[in-house]
């Protein structure tokens, strides 16, 4: 098999993997007479773009004749997406080197398994924290109703995006500080559907029906959560 054939098939394999078409990616992989590191990693990465069976990703990883940082990060990402803390930690501890993708996957595993304190401890131990790692911890604090910790971390962050702003909005809403939450919505998140629905849910939970109707009427997209929030407000 010529080198350019391998490159072409790897490109196709990678394209299918990145769009979550695992069956097609597998078909390309199985049709190849030989596989290089790119082939293996491309197929493994398909499991990070698709809510797949963790055992299949693990089995593929174990079949690999050799692994690099990309391989380990793919396994970490799939494990953390499934909330498998033990498996993610086992893989993380087996690695000889890490990067921000590795650290963020480990952090996400702590968060998704409900270990907020461990997530915060791990986060504080990181030599370099990026927006992804900060937002993961911020969202965990917000969902747990820990407003003071959410605010403190939010104020420490050098930059914000819509995800962390929405997490801050949720933290205010959990504590009933609806005016503070609304200021964030109006100031930064007016066109953000997720933030608007979070605000709508908060108003409905606190029986502010007029405000709920106002936010509901402004939504460009109304999903099941927004409809249910409105219905719950009238119960």
N, CA and C atoms as a LAMMPS dump frame, in Angstrom:
ITEM: TIMESTEP
0
ITEM: NUMBER OF ATOMS
705
ITEM: BOX BOUNDS ff ff ff
-5.0000000000000000e+02 5.0000000000000000e+02
-5.0000000000000000e+02 5.0000000000000000e+02
-5.0000000000000000e+02 5.0000000000000000e+02
ITEM: ATOMS id mol type element x y z
1 1 1 N 0.847 -1.196 0
2 1 2 C 0 0 0
3 1 3 C 0.877 1.238 0
4 2 1 N 0.617 2.159 -0.927
5 2 2 C 1.431 3.359 -1.032
6 2 3 C 1.129 4.323 0.114
7 3 1 N 2.154 5.134 0.423
8 3 2 C 2.026 6.101 1.505
9 3 3 C 0.87 7.058 1.267
10 4 1 N 0.705 7.504 0.003
11 4 2 C -0.36 8.477 -0.259
12 4 3 C -1.738 7.846 -0.088
13 5 1 N -1.864 6.512 -0.284
14 5 2 C -3.137 5.829 -0.049
15 5 3 C -3.486 5.849 1.439
16 6 1 N -2.49 5.604 2.272
17 6 2 C -2.709 5.645 3.721
18 6 3 C -3.135 7.037 4.161
19 7 1 N -2.473 8.044 3.625
20 7 2 C -2.809 9.432 3.965
21 7 3 C -4.243 9.751 3.565
22 8 1 N -4.638 9.327 2.373
23 8 2 C -5.993 9.601 1.887
24 8 3 C -7.043 8.904 2.747
25 9 1 N -6.797 7.638 3.072
26 9 2 C -7.751 6.895 3.898
27 9 3 C -7.805 7.451 5.32
28 10 1 N -6.661 7.873 5.829
29 10 2 C -6.647 8.498 7.156
30 10 3 C -7.467 9.782 7.17
31 11 1 N -7.395 10.533 6.072
32 11 2 C -8.172 11.775 5.972
33 11 3 C -9.667 11.473 6.001
34 12 1 N -10.079 10.435 5.273
35 12 2 C -11.487 10.032 5.27
36 12 3 C -11.907 9.527 6.65
37 13 1 N -11.048 8.725 7.239
38 13 2 C -11.317 8.179 8.565
39 13 3 C -11.475 9.302 9.588
40 14 1 N -10.58 10.268 9.529
41 14 2 C -10.626 11.397 10.452
42 14 3 C -11.898 12.222 10.266
43 15 1 N -12.294 12.42 9.012
44 15 2 C -13.506 13.202 8.726
45 15 3 C -14.741 12.529 9.317
46 16 1 N -14.851 11.222 9.129
47 16 2 C -15.986 10.489 9.7
48 16 3 C -15.932 10.509 11.23
49 17 1 N -14.733 10.376 11.778
50 17 2 C -14.58 10.359 13.235
51 17 3 C -15.01 11.685 13.849
52 18 1 N -14.588 12.784 13.23
53 18 2 C -14.885 14.107 13.772
54 18 3 C -16.364 14.459 13.697
55 19 1 N -17.088 13.803 12.811
56 19 2 C -18.525 14.059 12.698
57 19 3 C -19.349 12.991 13.411
58 20 1 N -18.675 12.112 14.149
59 20 2 C -19.375 11.131 14.968
60 20 3 C -19.93 9.934 14.239
61 21 1 N -19.503 9.711 12.987
62 21 2 C -19.986 8.561 12.211
63 21 3 C -19.088 7.349 12.489
64 22 1 N -19.313 6.715 13.627
65 22 2 C -18.428 5.629 14.051
66 22 3 C -18.499 4.433 13.109
67 23 1 N -19.691 4.085 12.651
68 23 2 C -19.821 2.924 11.76
69 23 3 C -19.015 3.12 10.477
70 24 1 N -19.104 4.323 9.908
71 24 2 C -18.362 4.595 8.673
72 24 3 C -16.862 4.649 8.945
73 25 1 N -16.494 5.245 10.08
74 25 2 C -15.076 5.295 10.444
75 25 3 C -14.525 3.88 10.625
76 26 1 N -15.301 3.022 11.266
77 26 2 C -14.882 1.627 11.448
78 26 3 C -14.733 0.903 10.117
79 27 1 N -15.649 1.187 9.192
80 27 2 C -15.59 0.537 7.874
81 27 3 C -14.315 0.924 7.133
82 28 1 N -13.967 2.211 7.182
83 28 2 C -12.724 2.668 6.55
84 28 3 C -11.528 1.996 7.22
85 29 1 N -11.537 1.998 8.548
86 29 2 C -10.423 1.414 9.305
87 29 3 C -10.243 -0.064 8.954
88 30 1 N -11.352 -0.802 8.921
89 30 2 C -11.284 -2.243 8.639
90 30 3 C -10.846 -2.54 7.204
91 31 1 N -11.081 -1.58 6.304
92 31 2 C -10.702 -1.798 4.904
93 31 3 C -9.22 -1.545 4.646
94 32 1 N -8.543 -0.926 5.616
95 32 2 C -7.138 -0.573 5.421
96 32 3 C -6.238 -1.784 5.673
97 33 1 N -5.352 -2.106 4.743
98 33 2 C -4.443 -3.246 4.941
99 33 3 C -3.422 -2.999 6.042
100 34 1 N -3.148 -1.74 6.336
101 34 2 C -2.228 -1.432 7.421
102 34 3 C -2.658 -0.122 8.082
103 35 1 N -2.34 -0.008 9.37
104 35 2 C -2.736 1.163 10.148
105 35 3 C -1.506 1.808 10.772
106 36 1 N -1.472 3.118 10.751
107 36 2 C -0.419 3.827 11.458
108 36 3 C -1.034 4.499 12.689
109 37 1 N -0.24 5.28 13.403
110 37 2 C -0.718 5.919 14.622
111 37 3 C -1.907 6.84 14.353
112 38 1 N -1.87 7.522 13.21
113 38 2 C -2.973 8.422 12.849
114 38 3 C -4.27 7.637 12.683
115 39 1 N -4.19 6.475 12.058
116 39 2 C -5.379 5.634 11.851
117 39 3 C -6.009 5.246 13.184
118 40 1 N -5.184 4.72 14.081
119 40 2 C -5.692 4.287 15.385
120 40 3 C -6.281 5.459 16.169
121 41 1 N -5.556 6.565 16.211
122 41 2 C -6.03 7.714 16.985
123 41 3 C -7.291 8.329 16.388
124 42 1 N -7.379 8.335 15.072
125 42 2 C -8.575 8.889 14.426
126 42 3 C -9.81 8.078 14.79
127 43 1 N -9.677 6.751 14.75
128 43 2 C -10.823 5.909 15.101
129 43 3 C -11.168 6.059 16.58
130 44 1 N -10.148 6.095 17.419
131 44 2 C -10.395 6.255 18.853
132 44 3 C -11.081 7.588 19.142
133 45 1 N -10.68 8.627 18.416
134 45 2 C -11.276 9.95 18.647
135 45 3 C -12.75 9.989 18.269
136 46 1 N -13.185 9.049 17.406
137 46 2 C -14.603 9.002 17.033
138 46 3 C -15.478 8.793 18.258
139 47 1 N -14.941 8.078 19.241
140 47 2 C -15.716 7.808 20.451
141 47 3 C -15.862 9.052 21.32
142 48 1 N -15.047 10.065 21.102
143 48 2 C -15.187 11.308 21.86
144 48 3 C -16.235 12.22 21.239
145 49 1 N -16.656 11.93 20.019
146 49 2 C -17.658 12.75 19.334
147 49 3 C -19.019 12.067 19.299
148 50 1 N -19.146 10.983 20.038
149 50 2 C -20.369 10.197 19.968
150 50 3 C -20.611 9.556 21.325
151 51 1 N -21.856 9.56 21.759
152 51 2 C -22.191 8.953 23.055
153 51 3 C -22.128 7.43 22.935
154 52 1 N -20.915 6.926 22.836
155 52 2 C -20.714 5.509 22.547
156 52 3 C -20.473 4.709 23.817
157 53 1 N -20.469 3.412 23.633
158 53 2 C -20.182 2.49 24.719
159 53 3 C -18.72 2.645 25.123
160 54 1 N -18.494 2.944 26.4
161 54 2 C -17.133 3.124 26.894
162 54 3 C -16.305 1.865 26.696
163 55 1 N -16.93 0.707 26.834
164 55 2 C -16.19 -0.552 26.71
165 55 3 C -15.594 -0.722 25.315
166 56 1 N -16.273 -0.187 24.287
167 56 2 C -15.749 -0.29 22.921
168 56 3 C -14.513 0.588 22.749
169 57 1 N -14.553 1.778 23.329
170 57 2 C -13.383 2.658 23.265
171 57 3 C -12.211 2.03 24.006
172 58 1 N -12.5 1.445 25.159
173 58 2 C -11.453 0.792 25.947
174 58 3 C -10.853 -0.388 25.186
175 59 1 N -11.71 -1.177 24.544
176 59 2 C -11.23 -2.344 23.794
177 59 3 C -10.333 -1.918 22.638
178 60 1 N -10.719 -0.849 21.945
179 60 2 C -9.899 -0.347 20.842
180 60 3 C -8.557 0.153 21.365
181 61 1 N -8.582 0.872 22.47
182 61 2 C -7.354 1.388 23.074
183 61 3 C -6.409 0.242 23.416
184 62 1 N -6.95 -0.833 23.956
185 62 2 C -6.12 -1.976 24.353
186 62 3 C -5.552 -2.728 23.155
187 63 1 N -6.209 -2.601 22.005
188 63 2 C -5.711 -3.255 20.784
189 63 3 C -4.561 -2.488 20.142
190 64 1 N -4.391 -1.236 20.496
191 64 2 C -3.393 -0.404 19.825
192 64 3 C -1.981 -0.931 20.073
193 65 1 N -1.19 -1.084 19.021
194 65 2 C 0.179 -1.584 19.197
195 65 3 C 1.082 -0.591 19.919
196 66 1 N 0.772 0.689 19.803
197 66 2 C 1.496 1.726 20.532
198 66 3 C 0.56 2.907 20.753
199 67 1 N 0.882 3.723 21.756
200 67 2 C 0.016 4.848 22.1
201 67 3 C 0.858 6.083 22.343
202 68 1 N 0.265 7.225 22.055
203 68 2 C 0.919 8.494 22.367
204 68 3 C -0.042 9.353 23.188
205 69 1 N 0.308 10.607 23.4
206 69 2 C -0.514 11.484 24.233
207 69 3 C -1.921 11.643 23.665
208 70 1 N -2.028 11.701 22.346
209 70 2 C -3.342 11.828 21.706
210 70 3 C -4.218 10.62 22.044
211 71 1 N -3.627 9.444 22.036
212 71 2 C -4.363 8.213 22.356
213 71 3 C -4.889 8.254 23.788
214 72 1 N -4.005 8.583 24.715
215 72 2 C -4.404 8.637 26.122
216 72 3 C -5.475 9.703 26.349
217 73 1 N -5.33 10.84 25.699
218 73 2 C -6.318 11.909 25.873
219 73 3 C -7.691 11.5 25.354
220 74 1 N -7.703 10.747 24.261
221 74 2 C -8.985 10.272 23.726
222 74 3 C -9.663 9.341 24.724
223 75 1 N -8.891 8.425 25.314
224 75 2 C -9.464 7.515 26.31
225 75 3 C -9.954 8.29 27.534
226 76 1 N -9.159 9.254 27.984
227 76 2 C -9.56 10.085 29.122
228 76 3 C -10.861 10.826 28.836
229 77 1 N -10.951 11.387 27.641
230 77 2 C -12.132 12.17 27.28
231 77 3 C -13.388 11.313 27.273
232 78 1 N -13.307 10.14 26.67
233 78 2 C -14.467 9.24 26.632
234 78 3 C -14.857 8.813 28.046
235 79 1 N -13.873 8.46 28.86
236 79 2 C -14.153 8.021 30.232
237 79 3 C -14.814 9.127 31.041
238 80 1 N -14.306 10.343 30.907
239 80 2 C -14.866 11.46 31.676
240 80 3 C -16.26 11.824 31.193
241 81 1 N -16.501 11.718 29.885
242 81 2 C -17.832 11.996 29.351
243 81 3 C -18.869 11.033 29.91
244 82 1 N -18.439 9.815 30.212
245 82 2 C -19.341 8.816 30.782
246 82 3 C -19.4 8.911 32.309
247 83 1 N -18.668 9.865 32.88
248 83 2 C -18.68 10.018 34.331
249 83 3 C -17.991 8.894 35.073
250 84 1 N -17.099 8.192 34.393
251 84 2 C -16.395 7.072 35.018
252 84 3 C -15.128 7.592 35.701
253 85 1 N -15.27 7.996 36.954
254 85 2 C -14.155 8.603 37.669
255 85 3 C -13.009 7.621 37.874
256 86 1 N -13.311 6.412 38.316
257 86 2 C -12.247 5.433 38.592
258 86 3 C -11.428 5.14 37.342
259 87 1 N -12.119 4.933 36.228
260 87 2 C -11.404 4.61 34.989
261 87 3 C -10.589 5.804 34.494
262 88 1 N -11.155 6.996 34.589
263 88 2 C -10.434 8.195 34.151
264 88 3 C -9.192 8.406 35.001
265 89 1 N -9.352 8.255 36.305
266 89 2 C -8.217 8.457 37.207
267 89 3 C -7.139 7.397 36.982
268 90 1 N -7.576 6.17 36.74
269 90 2 C -6.612 5.09 36.489
270 90 3 C -5.784 5.393 35.237
271 91 1 N -6.453 5.852 34.193
272 91 2 C -5.745 6.194 32.952
273 91 3 C -4.837 7.401 33.165
274 92 1 N -5.349 8.412 33.861
275 92 2 C -4.567 9.63 34.105
276 92 3 C -3.293 9.308 34.884
277 93 1 N -3.427 8.475 35.904
278 93 2 C -2.268 8.116 36.73
279 93 3 C -1.266 7.241 35.98
280 94 1 N -1.703 6.606 34.892
281 94 2 C -0.81 5.748 34.102
282 94 3 C 0.001 6.533 33.078
283 95 1 N -0.365 7.784 32.858
284 95 2 C 0.294 8.584 31.829
285 95 3 C 1.634 9.118 32.318
286 96 1 N 2.571 9.194 31.412
287 96 2 C 3.892 9.728 31.737
288 96 3 C 3.932 11.241 31.605
289 97 1 N 3.022 11.794 30.809
290 97 2 C 2.97 13.245 30.604
291 97 3 C 1.524 13.648 30.366
292 98 1 N 1.216 14.9 30.7
293 98 2 C -0.14 15.407 30.531
294 98 3 C -0.099 16.755 29.825
295 99 1 N -1.236 17.147 29.26
296 99 2 C -1.394 18.507 28.747
297 99 3 C -2.743 19.024 29.233
298 100 1 N -3.184 20.168 28.722
299 100 2 C -4.432 20.763 29.207
300 100 3 C -5.641 19.879 28.902
301 101 1 N -5.595 19.147 27.793
302 101 2 C -6.702 18.238 27.459
303 101 3 C -6.799 17.133 28.505
304 102 1 N -5.661 16.591 28.901
305 102 2 C -5.635 15.542 29.929
306 102 3 C -6.216 16.065 31.238
307 103 1 N -5.737 17.224 31.657
308 103 2 C -6.179 17.798 32.934
309 103 3 C -7.665 18.124 32.921
310 104 1 N -8.143 18.671 31.81
311 104 2 C -9.563 19.031 31.73
312 104 3 C -10.46 17.797 31.727
313 105 1 N -9.992 16.716 31.112
314 105 2 C -10.763 15.468 31.136
315 105 3 C -10.838 14.913 32.554
316 106 1 N -9.72 14.951 33.275
317 106 2 C -9.708 14.48 34.657
318 106 3 C -10.62 15.336 35.523
319 107 1 N -10.563 16.626 35.309
320 107 2 C -11.403 17.559 36.058
321 107 3 C -12.883 17.307 35.782
322 108 1 N -13.214 17.087 34.517
323 108 2 C -14.602 16.824 34.142
324 108 3 C -15.115 15.544 34.799
325 109 1 N -14.258 14.548 34.924
326 109 2 C -14.658 13.294 35.574
327 109 3 C -15.029 13.535 37.034
328 110 1 N -14.234 14.358 37.728
329 110 2 C -14.573 14.706 39.113
330 110 3 C -15.925 15.415 39.176
331 111 1 N -16.124 16.37 38.281
332 111 2 C -17.358 17.162 38.285
333 111 3 C -18.568 16.283 37.989
334 112 1 N -18.482 15.466 36.951
335 112 2 C -19.638 14.659 36.532
336 112 3 C -19.995 13.57 37.536
337 113 1 N -19.033 13.176 38.341
338 113 2 C -19.323 12.161 39.353
339 113 3 C -19.744 12.8 40.675
340 114 1 N -19.864 14.13 40.681
341 114 2 C -20.356 14.826 41.863
342 114 3 C -19.319 15.11 42.922
343 115 1 N -18.042 14.912 42.615
344 115 2 C -16.967 15.152 43.58
345 115 3 C -16.454 16.589 43.42
346 116 1 N -17.275 17.54 43.852
347 116 2 C -16.94 18.951 43.641
348 116 3 C -15.699 19.371 44.411
349 117 1 N -15.569 18.927 45.656
350 117 2 C -14.403 19.314 46.457
351 117 3 C -13.114 18.777 45.842
352 118 1 N -13.157 17.516 45.395
353 118 2 C -11.976 16.938 44.743
354 118 3 C -11.668 17.663 43.438
355 119 1 N -12.717 18.053 42.719
356 119 2 C -12.519 18.813 41.479
357 119 3 C -11.832 20.137 41.772
358 120 1 N -12.271 20.816 42.827
359 120 2 C -11.677 22.105 43.188
360 120 3 C -10.222 21.94 43.612
361 121 1 N -9.94 20.884 44.383
362 121 2 C -8.561 20.624 44.816
363 121 3 C -7.664 20.342 43.618
364 122 1 N -8.154 19.51 42.709
365 122 2 C -7.388 19.196 41.501
366 122 3 C -7.174 20.453 40.669
367 123 1 N -8.216 21.261 40.535
368 123 2 C -8.137 22.505 39.765
369 123 3 C -7.065 23.429 40.339
370 124 1 N -7.045 23.576 41.656
371 124 2 C -6.073 24.465 42.297
372 124 3 C -4.649 23.947 42.143
373 125 1 N -4.501 22.65 41.91
374 125 2 C -3.157 22.071 41.771
375 125 3 C -2.582 22.244 40.368
376 126 1 N -3.431 22.647 39.419
377 126 2 C -2.968 22.762 38.034
378 126 3 C -2.017 23.945 37.879
379 127 1 N -0.876 23.735 37.242
380 127 2 C 0.058 24.851 37.034
381 127 3 C -0.479 25.893 36.06
382 128 1 N -1.351 25.459 35.165
383 128 2 C -1.927 26.377 34.179
384 128 3 C -3.415 26.063 34.041
385 129 1 N -4.25 27.065 34.289
386 129 2 C -5.703 26.878 34.206
387 129 3 C -6.237 27.66 33.022
388 130 1 N -7.016 26.996 32.2
389 130 2 C -7.591 27.677 31.047
390 130 3 C -9.085 27.893 31.257
391 131 1 N -9.737 28.439 30.249
392 131 2 C -11.157 28.762 30.357
393 131 3 C -11.998 27.506 30.561
394 132 1 N -11.602 26.411 29.922
395 132 2 C -12.368 25.165 30.042
396 132 3 C -12.33 24.642 31.47
397 133 1 N -11.146 24.57 32.059
398 133 2 C -11.031 24.047 33.423
399 133 3 C -11.753 24.947 34.418
400 134 1 N -11.606 26.253 34.265
401 134 2 C -12.281 27.188 35.169
402 134 3 C -13.792 27.056 35.069
403 135 1 N -14.298 26.932 33.848
404 135 2 C -15.743 26.849 33.643
405 135 3 C -16.313 25.555 34.201
406 136 1 N -15.578 24.459 34.097
407 136 2 C -16.045 23.188 34.661
408 136 3 C -16.266 23.296 36.166
409 137 1 N -15.314 23.891 36.868
410 137 2 C -15.447 24.04 38.32
411 137 3 C -16.531 25.06 38.647
412 138 1 N -16.574 26.134 37.881
413 138 2 C -17.592 27.168 38.091
414 138 3 C -18.996 26.578 37.981
415 139 1 N -19.218 25.775 36.954
416 139 2 C -20.534 25.16 36.747
417 139 3 C -20.879 24.204 37.885
418 140 1 N -19.877 23.48 38.387
419 140 2 C -20.117 22.555 39.504
420 140 3 C -20.535 23.318 40.756
421 141 1 N -19.828 24.407 41.042
422 141 2 C -20.207 25.244 42.182
423 141 3 C -21.631 25.775 42.018
424 142 1 N -21.939 26.258 40.824
425 142 2 C -23.252 26.858 40.565
426 142 3 C -24.369 25.838 40.748
427 143 1 N -24.181 24.638 40.201
428 143 2 C -25.211 23.601 40.305
429 143 3 C -25.416 23.158 41.747
430 144 1 N -24.361 23.264 42.569
431 144 2 C -24.469 22.895 43.982
432 144 3 C -24.992 24.036 44.841
433 145 1 N -25.269 25.187 44.211
434 145 2 C -25.789 26.323 44.96
435 145 3 C -24.757 27.021 45.821
436 146 1 N -23.475 26.849 45.504
437 146 2 C -22.404 27.469 46.294
438 146 3 C -22.06 28.832 45.694
439 147 1 N -22.879 29.811 46.025
440 147 2 C -22.769 31.125 45.393
441 147 3 C -21.444 31.81 45.701
442 148 1 N -21.016 31.787 46.954
443 148 2 C -19.78 32.487 47.32
444 148 3 C -18.577 31.933 46.556
445 149 1 N -18.491 30.608 46.47
446 149 2 C -17.381 29.994 45.737
447 149 3 C -17.481 30.3 44.245
448 150 1 N -18.704 30.311 43.729
449 150 2 C -18.897 30.623 42.311
450 150 3 C -18.44 32.041 42.016
451 151 1 N -18.857 32.982 42.848
452 151 2 C -18.484 34.39 42.644
453 151 3 C -16.977 34.579 42.738
454 152 1 N -16.371 33.932 43.729
455 152 2 C -14.93 34.097 43.93
456 152 3 C -14.154 33.61 42.706
457 153 1 N -14.508 32.441 42.219
458 153 2 C -13.816 31.908 41.044
459 153 3 C -14.127 32.742 39.811
460 154 1 N -15.365 33.16 39.662
461 154 2 C -15.775 33.987 38.523
462 154 3 C -14.95 35.272 38.462
463 155 1 N -14.747 35.895 39.61
464 155 2 C -13.99 37.148 39.665
465 155 3 C -12.503 36.932 39.419
466 156 1 N -12.012 35.711 39.674
467 156 2 C -10.599 35.405 39.428
468 156 3 C -10.303 35.142 37.957
469 157 1 N -11.328 34.795 37.191
470 157 2 C -11.114 34.395 35.797
471 157 3 C -10.696 35.586 34.94
472 158 1 N -9.645 35.421 34.12
473 158 2 C -9.177 36.528 33.278
474 158 3 C -10.113 36.843 32.118
475 159 1 N -10.947 35.876 31.742
476 159 2 C -11.902 36.092 30.655
477 159 3 C -13.142 35.249 30.905
478 160 1 N -14.238 35.649 30.282
479 160 2 C -15.503 34.931 30.422
480 160 3 C -16.061 34.605 29.047
481 161 1 N -16.798 33.509 28.979
482 161 2 C -17.572 33.217 27.777
483 161 3 C -19.02 32.982 28.189
484 162 1 N -19.873 32.646 27.237
485 162 2 C -21.295 32.506 27.542
486 162 3 C -21.561 31.368 28.525
487 163 1 N -20.719 30.332 28.499
488 163 2 C -20.931 29.189 29.391
489 163 3 C -20.695 29.581 30.843
490 164 1 N -19.577 30.269 31.112
491 164 2 C -19.299 30.643 32.5
492 164 3 C -20.243 31.752 32.975
493 165 1 N -20.651 32.64 32.08
494 165 2 C -21.63 33.666 32.445
495 165 3 C -22.971 33.028 32.798
496 166 1 N -23.359 32.005 32.055
497 166 2 C -24.601 31.292 32.357
498 166 3 C -24.496 30.566 33.693
499 167 1 N -23.331 29.995 33.982
500 167 2 C -23.124 29.331 35.271
501 167 3 C -23.282 30.327 36.414
502 168 1 N -22.758 31.535 36.226
503 168 2 C -22.902 32.569 37.246
504 168 3 C -24.367 32.966 37.402
505 169 1 N -25.076 33.056 36.302
506 169 2 C -26.511 33.356 36.331
507 169 3 C -27.263 32.286 37.126
508 170 1 N -26.937 31.026 36.866
509 170 2 C -27.588 29.91 37.569
510 170 3 C -27.309 29.977 39.067
511 171 1 N -26.08 30.323 39.438
512 171 2 C -25.725 30.421 40.855
513 171 3 C -26.559 31.492 41.548
514 172 1 N -26.711 32.648 40.907
515 172 2 C -27.569 33.697 41.474
516 172 3 C -29.013 33.213 41.585
517 173 1 N -29.492 32.562 40.538
518 173 2 C -30.887 32.113 40.508
519 173 3 C -31.168 31.088 41.603
520 174 1 N -30.206 30.187 41.85
521 174 2 C -30.385 29.17 42.894
522 174 3 C -30.634 29.811 44.255
523 175 1 N -29.988 30.933 44.489
524 175 2 C -30.117 31.611 45.779
525 175 3 C -31.249 32.642 45.795
526 176 1 N -31.944 32.777 44.675
527 176 2 C -33.062 33.717 44.625
528 176 3 C -32.677 35.141 44.3
529 177 1 N -31.422 35.362 43.903
530 177 2 C -30.989 36.712 43.529
531 177 3 C -31.313 36.949 42.053
532 178 1 N -32.6 37.095 41.786
533 178 2 C -33.05 37.143 40.4
534 178 3 C -32.651 38.435 39.693
535 179 1 N -32.548 39.524 40.442
536 179 2 C -32.132 40.786 39.812
537 179 3 C -30.692 40.688 39.318
538 180 1 N -29.826 40.083 40.119
539 180 2 C -28.433 39.906 39.694
540 180 3 C -28.36 38.998 38.463
541 181 1 N -29.157 37.935 38.493
542 181 2 C -29.178 37.018 37.351
543 181 3 C -29.667 37.734 36.099
544 182 1 N -30.707 38.547 36.251
545 182 2 C -31.269 39.249 35.09
546 182 3 C -30.283 40.273 34.531
547 183 1 N -29.489 40.887 35.401
548 183 2 C -28.48 41.84 34.927
549 183 3 C -27.463 41.155 34.025
550 184 1 N -27.073 39.933 34.396
551 184 2 C -26.151 39.183 33.537
552 184 3 C -26.811 38.855 32.206
553 185 1 N -28.073 38.451 32.251
554 185 2 C -28.786 38.112 31.023
555 185 3 C -28.88 39.321 30.102
556 186 1 N -29.296 40.451 30.646
557 186 2 C -29.477 41.649 29.819
558 186 3 C -28.152 42.25 29.365
559 187 1 N -27.118 42.107 30.207
560 187 2 C -25.848 42.734 29.88
561 187 3 C -24.972 41.945 28.93
562 188 1 N -25.055 40.617 29.017
563 188 2 C -24.116 39.798 28.247
564 188 3 C -24.763 38.675 27.436
565 189 1 N -25.956 38.24 27.832
566 189 2 C -26.472 36.968 27.323
567 189 3 C -27.853 37.074 26.69
568 190 1 N -28.206 38.253 26.235
569 190 2 C -29.569 38.479 25.749
570 190 3 C -29.946 37.507 24.629
571 191 1 N -29.008 37.182 23.756
572 191 2 C -29.306 36.306 22.613
573 191 3 C -28.925 34.851 22.858
574 192 1 N -28.548 34.522 24.08
575 192 2 C -28.13 33.159 24.396
576 192 3 C -29.338 32.344 24.855
577 193 1 N -29.676 31.3 24.106
578 193 2 C -30.877 30.507 24.399
579 193 3 C -30.752 29.787 25.736
580 194 1 N -29.591 29.189 26.002
581 194 2 C -29.407 28.432 27.243
582 194 3 C -29.572 29.337 28.456
583 195 1 N -28.949 30.514 28.417
584 195 2 C -29.058 31.458 29.53
585 195 3 C -30.493 31.952 29.695
586 196 1 N -31.154 32.222 28.584
587 196 2 C -32.54 32.703 28.648
588 196 3 C -33.461 31.657 29.262
589 197 1 N -33.264 30.403 28.887
590 197 2 C -34.086 29.329 29.461
591 197 3 C -33.788 29.176 30.954
592 198 1 N -32.521 29.309 31.346
593 198 2 C -32.165 29.243 32.767
594 198 3 C -32.855 30.357 33.545
595 199 1 N -32.914 31.542 32.952
596 199 2 C -33.593 32.671 33.585
597 199 3 C -35.094 32.416 33.666
598 200 1 N -35.644 31.867 32.614
599 200 2 C -37.066 31.526 32.585
600 200 3 C -37.411 30.518 33.681
601 201 1 N -36.594 29.482 33.816
602 201 2 C -36.814 28.467 34.849
603 201 3 C -36.768 29.104 36.235
604 202 1 N -35.807 30 36.45
605 202 2 C -35.683 30.665 37.75
606 202 3 C -36.922 31.498 38.066
607 203 1 N -37.394 32.267 37.093
608 203 2 C -38.602 33.067 37.311
609 203 3 C -39.796 32.169 37.621
610 204 1 N -39.938 31.087 36.867
611 204 2 C -41.077 30.184 37.068
612 204 3 C -41.028 29.533 38.449
613 205 1 N -39.833 29.136 38.875
614 205 2 C -39.699 28.494 40.183
615 205 3 C -40.05 29.438 41.324
616 206 1 N -39.815 30.73 41.107
617 206 2 C -40.105 31.724 42.141
618 206 3 C -41.442 32.424 41.909
619 207 1 N -42.249 31.868 40.967
620 207 2 C -43.597 32.349 40.693
621 207 3 C -43.64 33.793 40.189
622 208 1 N -42.617 34.209 39.481
623 208 2 C -42.628 35.518 38.823
624 208 3 C -43.175 35.312 37.41
625 209 1 N -44.479 35.124 37.306
626 209 2 C -45.066 34.695 36.041
627 209 3 C -44.961 35.742 34.942
628 210 1 N -45.108 37.013 35.299
629 210 2 C -45.024 38.051 34.267
630 210 3 C -43.631 38.101 33.659
631 211 1 N -42.626 38.002 34.53
632 211 2 C -41.252 37.978 34.026
633 211 3 C -40.993 36.71 33.206
634 212 1 N -41.575 35.595 33.657
635 212 2 C -41.428 34.344 32.909
636 212 3 C -41.981 34.496 31.502
637 213 1 N -43.175 35.078 31.405
638 213 2 C -43.808 35.252 30.099
639 213 3 C -42.995 36.19 29.211
640 214 1 N -42.386 37.195 29.833
641 214 2 C -41.567 38.137 29.063
642 214 3 C -40.363 37.437 28.444
643 215 1 N -39.666 36.635 29.26
644 215 2 C -38.494 35.915 28.75
645 215 3 C -38.929 34.873 27.722
646 216 1 N -40.02 34.166 28.015
647 216 2 C -40.523 33.144 27.097
648 216 3 C -40.863 33.756 25.741
649 217 1 N -41.485 34.934 25.771
650 217 2 C -41.853 35.6 24.527
651 217 3 C -40.664 36.061 23.717
652 218 1 N -39.526 36.271 24.391
653 218 2 C -38.325 36.751 23.692
654 218 3 C -37.497 35.619 23.09
655 219 1 N -37.828 34.364 23.452
656 219 2 C -37.033 33.234 22.964
657 219 3 C -37.224 33.028 21.471
658 220 1 N -36.112 32.92 20.769
659 220 2 C -36.171 32.619 19.338
660 220 3 C -36.438 31.135 19.118
661 221 1 N -35.969 30.314 20.068
662 221 2 C -36.177 28.868 20.006
663 221 3 C -36.776 28.424 21.333
664 222 1 N -37.907 27.747 21.275
665 222 2 C -38.567 27.27 22.496
666 222 3 C -38.488 25.749 22.537
667 223 1 N -37.741 25.259 23.507
668 223 2 C -37.566 23.811 23.616
669 223 3 C -38.458 23.253 24.722
670 224 1 N -38.324 21.954 24.964
671 224 2 C -39.174 21.285 25.943
672 224 3 C -38.979 21.858 27.338
673 225 1 N -37.739 22.22 27.677
674 225 2 C -37.458 22.769 29.004
675 225 3 C -38.203 24.083 29.206
676 226 1 N -38.182 24.947 28.195
677 226 2 C -38.849 26.246 28.325
678 226 3 C -40.363 26.086 28.455
679 227 1 N -40.953 25.183 27.66
680 227 2 C -42.395 24.937 27.759
681 227 3 C -42.752 24.353 29.128
682 228 1 N -41.975 23.403 29.601
683 228 2 C -42.246 22.795 30.908
684 228 3 C -42.119 23.806 32.037
685 229 1 N -41.127 24.711 31.912
686 229 2 C -40.953 25.743 32.938
687 229 3 C -42.171 26.654 33.002
688 230 1 N -42.686 27.029 31.838
689 230 2 C -43.876 27.878 31.802
690 230 3 C -45.081 27.155 32.399
691 231 1 N -45.255 25.899 32.045
692 231 2 C -46.385 25.128 32.578
693 231 3 C -46.275 24.976 34.093
694 232 1 N -45.05 24.72 34.575
695 232 2 C -44.843 24.548 36.014
696 232 3 C -45.154 25.826 36.777
697 233 1 N -44.92 26.964 36.139
698 233 2 C -45.193 28.235 36.794
699 233 3 C -46.659 28.465 37.08
700 234 1 N -47.518 27.786 36.338
701 234 2 C -48.961 27.958 36.516
702 234 3 C -49.573 26.904 37.44
703 235 1 N -48.762 25.93 37.846
704 235 2 C -49.286 24.855 38.702
705 235 3 C -49.355 25.318 40.154
